[in-house]
């Protein structure tokens, strides 16, 4: 009788079931880590926007803060002007980064003295859980209720 080499069906089923158990444990942790990374990137982006807005208002005192987020960005090569200040990367200036959408709301005055930037997840639960916002004071707020972030929300 010839001896067969290889694994039996039972051994293969055991290996597959162990791999599935490991995947069932690892995948949710990976997704949660990605969600937290998106949220951390969003907070960092709001800090960059705050710094850029202050720099813009100092550079262009007759305008104050910009009327829209795109004025803080600019494509390469960027000469720098009041419509494209080249203070933030162009991806962020377009209002989408790390699974979040950024919306700039100015006060409409010239010179502008206030603004608020809100950051909402593009897919709630998929790209982020929390909404974030910041204003001309530089304070970053967050909201977990889904009702919207304002400067009356919780301070980060």
C-alpha positions as CSV (number, residue, x, y, z in Angstrom):
1,X,0.0,0.0,0.0
2,X,1.3,3.4,-1.0
3,X,1.5,6.1,1.7
4,X,-0.3,9.4,0.9
5,X,1.4,12.7,1.6
6,X,-0.5,15.8,2.6
7,X,-3.1,17.0,5.0
8,X,-6.4,15.4,5.8
9,X,-9.7,17.2,5.4
10,X,-10.1,17.6,9.1
11,X,-6.7,19.2,9.5
12,X,-7.5,21.7,6.8
13,X,-10.8,22.5,8.3
14,X,-9.2,23.2,11.7
15,X,-6.6,25.5,10.1
16,X,-9.3,27.4,8.2
17,X,-11.4,27.8,11.3
18,X,-8.5,29.1,13.3
19,X,-7.7,31.6,10.6
20,X,-11.3,32.8,10.5
21,X,-11.4,33.3,14.3
22,X,-8.2,35.3,14.1
23,X,-9.7,37.4,11.3
24,X,-12.9,38.0,13.2
25,X,-10.8,39.4,16.1
26,X,-8.4,41.4,14.0
27,X,-10.6,43.1,11.4
28,X,-12.8,45.1,13.8
29,X,-9.7,46.3,15.6
30,X,-8.2,47.4,12.3
31,X,-11.3,49.3,11.3
32,X,-11.5,51.0,14.7
33,X,-7.8,52.0,14.3
34,X,-8.4,53.5,10.9
35,X,-11.4,55.4,12.2
36,X,-9.3,56.9,15.1
37,X,-6.5,57.7,12.6
38,X,-9.0,59.7,10.5
39,X,-10.3,61.6,13.5
40,X,-6.7,62.4,14.6
41,X,-5.9,63.6,11.1
42,X,-9.0,65.8,11.1
43,X,-8.1,67.4,14.4
44,X,-4.6,68.1,13.0
45,X,-6.1,69.5,9.9
46,X,-8.3,71.9,11.9
47,X,-5.2,73.1,13.7
48,X,-3.4,73.7,10.4
49,X,-6.5,75.6,9.2
50,X,-6.5,77.8,12.3
51,X,-2.8,78.6,11.9
52,X,-3.3,79.4,8.2
53,X,-6.3,81.6,8.8
54,X,-4.4,83.7,11.4
55,X,-1.5,84.0,9.0
56,X,-3.9,85.0,6.2
57,X,-5.5,87.7,8.3
58,X,-2.0,89.1,9.3
59,X,-0.8,89.0,5.7
60,X,-4.0,90.5,4.2
61,X,-5.3,92.8,7.0
62,X,-7.7,94.6,4.7
63,X,-9.5,91.3,4.1
64,X,-9.2,89.7,7.6
65,X,-10.0,86.0,7.4
66,X,-10.6,84.5,4.0
67,X,-14.1,84.2,2.6
68,X,-13.7,80.5,1.8
69,X,-11.4,77.6,2.5
70,X,-9.9,77.4,-1.0
71,X,-8.3,80.8,-0.5
72,X,-5.9,79.2,2.0
73,X,-4.7,76.7,-0.5
74,X,-3.2,76.8,-4.0
75,X,-1.8,74.4,-6.6
76,X,1.9,74.0,-7.3
77,X,3.7,76.1,-8.2
78,X,1.9,78.6,-6.0
79,X,2.9,82.3,-6.2
80,X,0.7,83.3,-3.1
81,X,-2.1,85.8,-3.3
82,X,-5.3,86.6,-1.4
83,X,-7.2,84.1,-3.6
84,X,-4.6,81.4,-3.3
85,X,-2.5,82.0,-0.2
86,X,-0.6,78.7,-0.4
87,X,-0.8,78.2,3.4
88,X,-2.4,74.7,3.4
89,X,-2.2,71.8,0.9
90,X,-4.6,71.9,-2.0
91,X,-6.3,68.6,-0.9
92,X,-7.4,70.2,2.4
93,X,-8.3,73.4,0.7
94,X,-10.8,71.6,-1.5
95,X,-12.6,70.5,1.6
96,X,-12.0,66.7,1.8
97,X,-9.3,64.9,3.6
98,X,-9.0,61.6,5.6
99,X,-12.6,60.7,5.2
100,X,-13.9,64.0,6.5
101,X,-15.6,67.0,4.7
102,X,-14.5,70.5,5.8
103,X,-16.9,73.4,5.4
104,X,-15.7,77.0,5.9
105,X,-18.3,79.6,7.0
106,X,-17.2,83.2,7.1
107,X,-19.0,86.2,8.6
108,X,-19.3,87.9,5.2
109,X,-17.8,91.2,6.5
110,X,-14.8,93.0,5.0
111,X,-12.5,92.8,6.9
112,X,-13.8,89.4,8.1
113,X,-13.3,89.0,11.9
114,X,-14.9,85.6,12.5
115,X,-15.2,82.2,10.9
116,X,-16.2,78.6,11.7
117,X,-14.9,75.5,10.1
118,X,-16.9,72.3,10.5
119,X,-15.6,68.8,9.8
120,X,-18.1,66.0,9.3
121,X,-17.3,62.3,8.5
122,X,-18.2,61.5,4.9
123,X,-19.5,58.1,6.1
124,X,-20.6,58.2,9.8
125,X,-19.2,55.1,11.5
126,X,-17.1,54.3,8.4
127,X,-14.7,57.2,8.1
128,X,-15.3,58.8,11.6
129,X,-17.8,59.0,14.5
130,X,-17.4,62.5,15.7
131,X,-18.0,65.9,14.1
132,X,-15.4,68.6,14.8
133,X,-15.4,72.4,14.4
134,X,-13.2,75.3,15.2
135,X,-13.6,79.1,15.0
136,X,-11.5,82.3,15.0
137,X,-10.6,81.7,18.7
138,X,-8.6,78.6,17.7
139,X,-10.5,76.3,20.0
140,X,-11.5,72.9,18.6
141,X,-14.9,71.5,19.5
142,X,-16.5,68.1,18.9
143,X,-19.9,66.6,18.8
144,X,-20.9,63.0,19.1
145,X,-24.7,63.4,19.0
146,X,-24.9,63.9,15.2
147,X,-26.8,67.2,15.6
148,X,-23.9,69.3,14.4
149,X,-20.8,70.9,15.9
150,X,-20.9,74.5,17.0
151,X,-18.8,76.6,19.4
152,X,-21.3,75.6,22.1
153,X,-20.2,71.9,21.7
154,X,-17.7,70.1,23.9
155,X,-14.1,71.4,23.9
156,X,-11.5,69.0,22.7
